[in-house]
Amino acid sequence: MLTHLWQFCCIIAISTKTLPNTMIGAIFALVLMGHVFYYLGAHLPIFRSYLGGGSVFTILLTAILVATNVIPKYVVTTASGFINGMDFLGLYIVSLIASSLFKMDRKMLLKAAVRFLPVAFISMALTAVVIGIVGVIIGVGF
């Protein structure tokens, strides 16, 4: 019931053009619209079974609503500024990777690190040497 109230508030804020052009306004619009679109996509039979479910439906419906100007331009600008200007996407990806690492079994993570880290360090060193040699060949220097 509380979620429906917030969704109603989001619709009112967007239609009256009172959605703030800040991080709070962007999060408010993105989370609530994303939640509704994901719920719809997760329960539509064709999308749920064959087309990727709620995630794909959310992306498609948002793109359609933006292209048809159902979602106003200022909401798109607010959301774009939040995601691109504040590098929220980078924060989200780093958080996703970190949380998946924290969930892993410690023993398995150590076994993987013992195998992975030497290869990573050797490849970084080899790359630096190859780039240095190419730099010397083309006259830029090591």
TADA-V646491 format. One record per backbone hydrogen bond with DSSP energy under -1.0 kcal/mol. NH is the residue of the N-H (numbers start at 1). CO is the residue of the C=O. Records with the same first field share a line. If there is no record, write none. Layout:
NH=CO / CO
This chain:
5=1
6=2
7=3
8=4
9=5
10=6
11=7
12=8
13=9
14=10
15=11
16=12
18=13
19=13
22=20
26=22
27=23
28=24
29=25
30=26
31=27
32=28
33=29
34=30
35=31
36=32
37=33
38=34
39=35
40=36
41=37
42=38
44=40
48=44
49=45
50=46
53=47
57=53
58=54
59=55
60=56
61=57
62=58
63=59
64=60
65=61
66=62
67=63
68=64
69=66
70=65
71=65
76=72
77=73
78=74
79=75
80=76
81=77
82=78
83=79
84=80
89=83
91=87
92=88
93=89
94=90
95=91
96=92
97=93
98=94
99=95
100=96
101=97
102=98
103=99
109=105
110=106
111=107
112=108
113=109
114=110
115=111
116=112
117=113
120=116
121=117
122=118
123=119
124=120
125=121
126=122
127=123
128=124
129=125
130=126
131=127
132=128
133=129
134=130
135=131
136=132
137=133
138=134
140=135
141=135
